[in-house]
Amino acid sequence: MIDIRSDTVTKPSERMREAARNADVGDDVHRGDPTVKELESRVAELVGMEASLLVPSGTMGNQIAAMTHTKKGEEVIVESKSHIYNWEVGGLAQHSGLQVRPIDGGKRGIPKPEQIYESYSTKTLHSSGTGLLSLENTHNRKGGIAIEPKKIDGAAEAAHELGFPVHLDGARLFNAAVALDVPATRLTRNVDSVMFCLSKGLGAPVGSMLAGEEEFIERARRNRKLLGGGMRQAGIIAAPGLVSLENIDRLSKDHKNASLLAEGLNEYEGVDVQPPETNIVLIDTSESGMTASEFLDACESEGVLGSEFGDYVVRFCTHLDVDEEAIKTAVDRVGAVLS
Ligand SMILES: *Cc1c(COP(=O)(O)O)cnc(C)c1O
């Protein structure tokens, strides 16, 4: 079975397992875990922020960020197809009492400065007031779009001019950085906080990082405790997390494989494949007469797993456990479904 449902399906490498086994640990709730501290300082530097915090998942990282940046009752400007708005169980409302104002970020999933000005709400007797702008890079739902630094800057500058902070959901931040050939710090330069996942393309078994100013991270640490994310001997997961940072440069291989997959599938009739920018390939199945779900069932019988992304949209996602050979095989197997 070739499993390209998601880059979350990777298994930890031997080195990661060894690192976990040998990790120097302590109680991280009491700031006593040296491996967690090492990871947090390495990551802060990597994303150009003062401090960072290890959290169990990307969802928790995003939710803590929103909670830490805002006050109950405020509004968060989100992109209509963003993860934080669609796939986090309404957490902004549930955990932080926030109201969302979704705006359509178009094909690339990035709001324009003028849309942010239009969506801004001043705090008055009657209105909630905008407390945060949340951006996403790469944009998952739009097809792993690597959003250019200038576009992030434009949105962030509008928010700052209006007086509220910006969070970047960078679950796949390094996929964006590698695809755009810029350091990750260029993508985070004008945002106030960033979350990225150790557990996706980087291949760690567990964990995400939230980074920002020292003072922000101190308050975020308290909110992590509130949400039940304070962990004890977390060096066990920080150690493979440190190893996973070595996988940043190899993300370009996943991107090459995604292009190979897209080009291969484009040879067949019945599917419309969006040219990938990173490791995500979106396929429109409508011309095949199959729904996404029917298409995926047929792919599964041929030995390829993908995920449903809409009634007629399928997502394949390349990762470090599928090599070029496996991708070529996947193309042939999906081809068998289409012919
Ligand atoms: C996966 C993902 C998250 C959440 O990460 P989890 O670790 O699965 O909770 C957040 N944002 C985006 C864009 C993602 O793709």
The ligand as an SDF file (V2000), in Angstrom:
LIG
                    3D

 15 15  0  0  0  0  0  0  0  0999 V2000
   -2.0470   19.8100   10.3240 C   0  0  0  0  0  0  0  0  0  0  0  0
   -2.3480   21.2420   10.3900 C   0  0  0  0  0  0  0  0  0  0  0  0
   -2.6130   21.8730   11.6140 C   0  0  0  0  0  0  0  0  0  0  0  0
   -2.7890   21.1180   12.9110 C   0  0  0  0  0  0  0  0  0  0  0  0
   -1.7770   20.2750   13.2910 O   0  0  0  0  0  0  0  0  0  0  0  0
   -2.1090   18.9700   14.1870 P   0  0  0  0  0  0  0  0  0  0  0  0
   -0.7750   18.6150   14.7320 O   0  0  0  0  0  0  0  0  0  0  0  0
   -2.6840   17.9680   13.2540 O   0  0  0  0  0  0  0  0  0  0  0  0
   -3.0670   19.3870   15.2540 O   0  0  0  0  0  0  0  0  0  0  0  0
   -2.8030   23.2350   11.6110 C   0  0  0  0  0  0  0  0  0  0  0  0
   -2.7220   23.9390   10.4660 N   0  0  0  0  0  0  0  0  0  0  0  0
   -2.4920   23.3750    9.2770 C   0  0  0  0  0  0  0  0  0  0  0  0
   -2.4020   24.2300    8.0680 C   0  0  0  0  0  0  0  0  0  0  0  0
   -2.3050   21.9990    9.1950 C   0  0  0  0  0  0  0  0  0  0  0  0
   -2.0890   21.4380    7.9990 O   0  0  0  0  0  0  0  0  0  0  0  0
  1  2  1  0
  2  3  1  0
  2 14  2  0
  3  4  1  0
  3 10  2  0
  4  5  1  0
  5  6  1  0
  6  7  2  0
  6  8  1  0
  6  9  1  0
 10 11  1  0
 11 12  2  0
 12 13  1  0
 12 14  1  0
 14 15  1  0
M  END
$$$$
